[in-house]
Amino acid sequence: MALHTSLTLFSAITFIGYGFVCIFHGHMTQEFQRYGMSKYRVLTGYLELLGGLGSIVGLFYHPIYVLSTAGLATLMLMGVIVRLRIRDPLLEIIPATVLMLLNAYLLVTR
């Protein structure tokens, strides 16, 4: 159980941090332009924040956990698809893939 909680906290903190960067950092504006998805940058950031916070709350209330981890896995699946579509190098696709698989694992094993 401690491993599962640790992985959940790692994922949650990662998404909370990335959500803030996505919303407030100028570099992400350029990245989302490169993805061809500028209008979804702020929405993506808020979904990451909500998913990360929901994962933490979900440690105490299972239905929130299911929604959060499923949502984050889906969000990362979409991120992987976008990066494949724009032909990003494999090294740039790996973080989204790992976070997608991690959240899918957390969802299935909880």
WOKAVEN-V488002 format. One record per run of one state. SS is the DSSP state (@ for helix, = for strand, . for the rest). FROM is the first residue (numbers start at 1). TO is the last residue. If there is no record, write none. Layout:
BEGIN
ss=SS from=FROM to=TO
ss=SS from=FROM to=TO
END
This chain:
BEGIN
ss=. from=1 to=1
ss=@ from=2 to=24
ss=. from=25 to=25
ss=@ from=26 to=35
ss=. from=36 to=37
ss=@ from=38 to=58
ss=. from=59 to=61
ss=@ from=62 to=85
ss=. from=86 to=89
ss=@ from=90 to=109
ss=. from=110 to=110
END
